[in-house]
């Protein structure tokens, strides 16, 4: 769980971002975070903080979303097996990442959704044709059930060997 000092630190981060001083953050407030401003998926990560149809997030919501990015501490690995899975578990981190791709929320990443993310990641200096073949190859490698899309289970399988811990611990809290 999050320690008292971490909460205090997060709260001071939250209030420093809360330019309107109204106890909630807007999308514009998030865009002031340099790490998100330069992240090609920054806008999608920011969107993840906002519940459907909302344009403000309070401290509680802020903490809840950030929890996905907290590195897993060694002492948490031996936690109570029957307790709820922590938000920063590998499964939840992967699910969060999956949702950054799956824009239409149909629990699949289509070729088109993959293309959109690739385009953001690599910018404009690569042709549509090249991007298309990267997308096709990615889907080909990941797609086990032949539906030409990537399900969450397939996504998890592809990332089996990837150190999600390193890639998805955003350390803008420290």
Order of alpha helices (4+ residues) and beta strands (2+ residues): alpha-beta-alpha-alpha-alpha-beta-alpha-alpha-alpha-beta-alpha-alpha-beta-alpha-alpha
